[in-house]
């Protein structure tokens, strides 16, 4: 009787290990596929980052131009306080690319 119970327990362990092995193989396949897609998408991500860099550079340039123009204009006109943020918003055109 003890050997029959031991056999049953061993069969249950064997069955559980087989299911675990199958699940682990499936997860490994999914992770490999996800890694392949990520590697495939990597160049497009780098291209998007380059585009973002260009946008930031354009924004900085536009802000400096607006600040320079506004400070020259405000000094010449009234000599009052200058708010470069509100002035630059009126003159900057958003460009995604």
C-alpha positions in Angstrom: 0.0 0.0 0.0 2.8 2.4 0.8 4.5 1.8 -2.6 1.2 2.4 -4.4 0.8 5.8 -2.6 4.5 6.6 -3.4 3.9 5.8 -7.0 0.8 8.1 -7.1 2.8 10.9 -5.5 5.6 10.4 -8.0 3.2 10.4 -10.9 1.7 13.6 -9.7 5.1 15.2 -9.4 6.1 14.0 -12.8 2.8 15.4 -14.3 3.4 18.8 -12.5 6.9 19.0 -13.8 5.8 18.2 -17.3 3.2 21.0 -17.2 5.8 23.4 -15.7 8.2 22.5 -18.5 5.6 23.1 -21.2 4.6 26.5 -19.6 8.2 27.5 -19.3 8.9 26.7 -23.0 5.8 28.7 -24.0 7.0 31.7 -21.9 10.5 31.5 -23.4 9.0 31.5 -26.9 6.9 34.5 -26.2 9.8 36.4 -24.6 12.0 35.6 -27.6 9.3 36.9 -30.0 8.9 40.0 -27.9 12.7 40.6 -27.9 12.8 40.1 -31.7 10.0 42.7 -32.2 11.8 45.1 -29.8 15.0 44.7 -31.8 13.1 45.2 -35.0 11.4 48.4 -33.7 14.7 49.8 -32.3 15.7 51.8 -35.5 12.3 53.5 -35.6 12.6 54.5 -32.0 16.0 56.0 -32.7 14.5 57.9 -35.6 11.7 59.2 -33.3 14.3 60.3 -30.8 16.2 62.2 -33.5 13.0 64.0 -34.4 12.4 64.9 -30.8 15.9 66.3 -30.6 15.2 68.5 -33.7 11.9 69.7 -32.1 13.7 70.7 -28.9 16.4 72.5 -30.8 13.8 74.4 -32.9 12.0 75.4 -29.7 15.1 76.6 -28.0 16.0 78.6 -31.1 12.6 80.1 -31.4 12.5 81.0 -27.7 15.8 82.7 -27.9 14.8 84.7 -30.9 11.5 85.7 -29.4 13.2 86.7 -26.2 15.8 88.8 -28.0 13.2 90.4 -30.2 10.9 91.1 -27.2 13.6 92.5 -25.0 14.7 94.8 -27.8 11.1 95.9 -28.4 10.2 96.4 -24.8 13.3 98.4 -24.0 12.7 100.6 -27.0 9.0 101.1 -26.4 8.2 101.4 -22.7 11.2 100.0 -20.7 8.7 98.1 -18.5 8.8 94.5 -17.2 9.3 91.8 -19.8 7.7 88.4 -19.7 9.5 86.2 -22.3 7.2 83.2 -21.8 4.0 85.0 -22.7 5.7 86.9 -25.6 7.2 83.8 -27.0 4.0 81.9 -27.0 2.4 84.4 -29.3 5.2 84.1 -31.9 6.2 80.4 -31.8 4.6 78.0 -34.3 4.6 74.4 -33.2 6.3 72.0 -35.6 6.4 68.3 -34.9 9.0 67.5 -37.5 
